[in-house]
Amino acid sequence: MEAWVESPASFLERWHYGGLFAVILAEEAGVPLPLPGDLFIAAMGFLAHSHRAAFLPTAAVVTSATVLGATVLYLVSRHAGRPLLLRVARRFGYTEAREARLEGWLTRRGAAAVVIGRLIPGLRIVMTVVAGALRLRQGTFVAGTLVAGALWATIYFWLGWALGAGYERLAGEIRLEAVWPWAAAAGVLAAGAVLSWRARRRAAAAAEASVESPPSGTAG
């Protein structure tokens, strides 16, 4: 079992930048993975603290894999259209009202909207599907994804580096295999908190819409 269940850092020690590229590419293309790509980027920062990785190649790998994988999913979403958008995004509280607002936001802000949306936890893949389904211009999408990928790589790499520094100071005798499940659990809890928050917002929006909608069947 231990041969199949590895920490992201152990996986990256074996496959290094090629493994990181494959993970990010698959996730961005819409392939479900057991662990989020965030943890693999942070694991690379963790390894960098002990001089087993470096920031610039990590950022280059993550950004290129992000752009390539997201472009694949964008093109699939552009071809599949709104049915795929509804099937994927409705799980994240995506309503018709939000679709109209997001479409206007993408039209007005373009690449900036892609950058912001992709940096919000839980919205990275959804933003790709939305941009494709709403037929945002491909050049605009790629530009926003390029910037977002570089920022994503930078943020999580240095978070991992800081974790490596703390691990070296406070837990030098604890095996990495004992630490990473807690990091994974923290990521899952954070994602659950975001989804719960979105569910509450969706319920509040639905309640507000029901209050504001005029009664039907009134006499003229």
C-alpha positions as CSV (number, residue, x, y, z in Angstrom):
1,M,0.0,0.0,0.0
2,E,2.8,2.4,0.8
3,A,4.1,2.1,-2.7
4,W,0.8,3.5,-4.0
5,V,0.0,6.1,-1.4
6,E,2.7,8.8,-1.5
7,S,2.9,12.3,-0.3
8,P,3.1,15.0,-3.0
9,A,6.7,15.7,-1.9
10,S,7.7,12.1,-2.2
11,F,6.0,11.9,-5.6
12,L,7.9,15.0,-6.7
13,E,11.2,13.8,-5.4
14,R,10.8,10.8,-7.8
15,W,9.3,12.6,-10.8
16,H,10.4,16.2,-10.1
17,Y,9.3,18.9,-12.6
18,G,8.0,16.3,-15.1
19,G,5.6,15.0,-12.4
20,L,4.5,18.4,-11.4
21,F,3.8,19.3,-15.1
22,A,1.7,16.1,-15.5
23,V,-0.3,16.8,-12.4
24,I,-1.1,20.4,-13.1
25,L,-1.8,19.7,-16.8
26,A,-4.3,16.9,-15.9
27,E,-6.1,18.9,-13.3
28,E,-6.4,22.0,-15.5
29,A,-7.8,19.9,-18.3
30,G,-10.6,18.7,-16.0
31,V,-9.3,15.3,-14.9
32,P,-10.4,14.6,-11.3
33,L,-7.3,14.0,-9.0
34,P,-7.2,12.7,-5.4
35,L,-5.2,15.7,-4.3
36,P,-5.4,19.3,-5.5
37,G,-2.6,20.8,-7.5
38,D,-2.1,23.4,-4.8
39,L,-0.5,20.8,-2.6
40,F,1.9,19.7,-5.3
41,I,3.1,23.3,-5.8
42,A,3.5,23.8,-2.1
43,A,5.4,20.5,-1.9
44,M,7.8,21.8,-4.5
45,G,8.4,24.9,-2.3
46,F,8.8,22.5,0.7
47,L,11.6,20.7,-1.3
48,A,13.1,24.0,-2.4
49,H,13.8,24.9,1.2
50,S,16.2,22.0,1.4
51,H,17.7,22.9,-2.0
52,R,15.9,20.0,-3.9
53,A,13.9,22.4,-6.2
54,A,13.9,26.0,-7.3
55,F,11.3,28.7,-7.8
56,L,11.9,29.8,-11.4
57,P,11.6,26.3,-13.0
58,T,8.6,25.5,-10.7
59,A,6.9,28.7,-11.8
60,A,7.6,28.0,-15.4
61,V,6.3,24.5,-15.2
62,V,3.2,25.4,-13.3
63,T,2.4,28.4,-15.6
64,S,2.9,26.5,-18.8
65,A,1.0,23.4,-17.6
66,T,-1.8,25.7,-16.4
67,V,-2.2,27.5,-19.7
68,L,-2.0,24.3,-21.8
69,G,-4.4,22.3,-19.6
70,A,-6.9,25.1,-19.1
71,T,-6.9,25.9,-22.9
72,V,-7.9,22.3,-23.5
73,L,-10.8,22.5,-21.1
74,Y,-11.7,26.0,-22.4
75,L,-12.0,24.6,-26.0
76,V,-14.0,21.6,-24.8
77,S,-16.3,23.9,-22.9
78,R,-16.6,26.3,-25.9
79,H,-17.7,23.4,-28.0
80,A,-20.0,21.8,-25.4
81,G,-21.6,25.1,-24.5
82,R,-24.0,25.9,-21.6
83,P,-25.0,22.2,-20.9
84,L,-21.5,21.5,-19.7
85,L,-21.5,24.8,-17.8
86,L,-24.7,24.0,-16.0
87,R,-23.6,20.4,-15.2
88,V,-20.2,21.5,-13.7
89,A,-20.9,24.9,-12.2
90,R,-24.3,24.3,-10.6
91,R,-22.5,22.2,-8.0
92,F,-20.8,25.4,-6.9
93,G,-23.9,27.5,-6.5
94,Y,-23.9,28.8,-10.0
95,T,-27.4,30.2,-10.8
96,E,-28.9,32.0,-13.8
97,A,-28.6,35.3,-12.0
98,R,-24.9,34.7,-11.3
99,E,-24.4,33.6,-14.9
100,A,-25.8,36.9,-16.1
101,R,-23.6,38.8,-13.7
102,L,-20.5,36.8,-14.5
103,E,-21.1,37.1,-18.3
104,G,-21.2,40.9,-17.9
105,W,-18.2,40.8,-15.6
106,L,-16.2,38.8,-18.2
107,T,-17.3,41.2,-21.0
108,R,-16.3,44.3,-19.1
109,R,-13.1,43.1,-17.3
110,G,-11.9,40.3,-19.6
111,A,-8.5,39.0,-18.6
112,A,-8.7,40.6,-15.1
113,A,-11.9,38.7,-14.4
114,V,-10.2,35.4,-15.4
115,V,-7.3,36.2,-13.1
116,I,-9.5,37.0,-10.1
117,G,-11.8,34.1,-10.7
118,R,-9.0,31.6,-11.0
119,L,-7.4,32.7,-7.8
120,I,-10.6,32.2,-5.7
121,P,-10.5,28.7,-4.0
122,G,-13.0,26.4,-5.7
123,L,-13.5,28.5,-8.8
124,R,-10.3,27.8,-10.8
125,I,-11.7,25.0,-12.9
126,V,-15.2,26.5,-13.0
127,M,-13.9,29.8,-14.3
128,T,-12.4,27.9,-17.3
129,V,-15.7,26.2,-18.0
130,V,-17.6,29.5,-17.7
131,A,-15.2,31.3,-20.0
132,G,-15.5,28.6,-22.6
133,A,-19.2,28.2,-22.4
134,L,-19.8,32.0,-22.5
135,R,-17.4,32.2,-25.5
136,L,-14.9,34.7,-24.0
137,R,-12.3,35.5,-26.6
138,Q,-9.5,32.9,-26.5
139,G,-6.7,35.4,-26.5
140,T,-8.3,37.1,-23.5
141,F,-8.7,33.8,-21.7
142,V,-5.1,32.8,-22.3
143,A,-3.7,36.1,-21.1
144,G,-5.7,36.0,-17.9
145,T,-4.8,32.3,-17.3
146,L,-1.1,33.1,-17.9
147,V,-1.1,35.8,-15.2
148,A,-3.2,33.7,-12.8
149,G,-1.0,30.6,-13.3
150,A,2.2,32.6,-12.4
151,L,0.5,34.1,-9.3
152,W,-0.8,30.7,-8.3
153,A,2.6,29.2,-8.6
154,T,4.2,32.0,-6.6
155,I,1.7,32.0,-3.8
156,Y,1.7,28.3,-3.1
157,F,5.5,27.8,-3.7
158,W,6.4,30.3,-1.0
159,L,3.7,28.9,1.3
160,G,5.4,25.5,0.9
161,W,8.8,27.1,1.4
162,A,7.6,28.6,4.7
163,L,6.2,25.3,5.7
164,G,9.6,23.7,5.0
165,A,11.3,26.4,7.2
166,G,8.8,25.7,10.1
167,Y,9.2,22.0,9.6
168,E,13.0,22.3,9.9
169,R,12.8,24.4,13.1
170,L,9.9,22.7,14.9
171,A,9.5,19.2,13.6
172,G,12.9,18.1,12.4
173,E,12.4,14.6,13.8
174,I,8.9,14.0,12.4
175,R,8.8,12.1,9.1
176,L,7.2,14.0,6.2
177,E,4.8,11.1,5.6
178,A,3.3,11.9,9.0
179,V,2.9,15.6,8.2
180,W,1.4,15.7,4.7
181,P,-2.0,14.1,5.5
182,W,-2.6,16.9,8.0
183,A,-1.8,19.4,5.2
184,A,-4.2,17.5,2.9
185,A,-6.9,17.5,5.6
186,A,-6.4,21.3,6.0
187,G,-6.9,21.8,2.3
188,V,-10.0,19.7,2.3
189,L,-11.4,21.6,5.3
190,A,-10.7,24.9,3.6
191,A,-12.4,23.7,0.4
192,G,-15.4,22.6,2.5
193,A,-15.6,25.9,4.2
194,V,-15.7,27.7,0.8
195,L,-18.4,25.4,-0.5
196,S,-20.4,25.8,2.6
197,W,-20.1,29.6,2.3
198,R,-21.2,29.4,-1.3
199,A,-24.2,27.3,-0.4
200,R,-25.3,29.8,2.2
201,R,-24.9,32.6,-0.4
202,R,-27.0,30.6,-2.9
203,A,-29.7,30.1,-0.3
204,A,-29.7,33.8,0.6
205,A,-29.8,34.8,-3.1
206,A,-32.7,32.4,-3.7
207,A,-34.6,33.8,-0.8
208,E,-34.0,37.4,-1.9
209,A,-35.2,36.5,-5.4
210,S,-38.4,35.0,-4.1
211,V,-39.1,38.1,-2.1
212,E,-38.4,40.5,-5.0
213,S,-40.3,38.6,-7.7
214,P,-43.8,40.0,-8.3
215,P,-46.8,37.8,-7.5
216,S,-48.2,36.0,-10.6
217,G,-51.8,35.9,-11.6
218,T,-52.7,39.4,-10.4
219,A,-55.8,41.0,-12.0
220,G,-55.4,43.9,-14.5
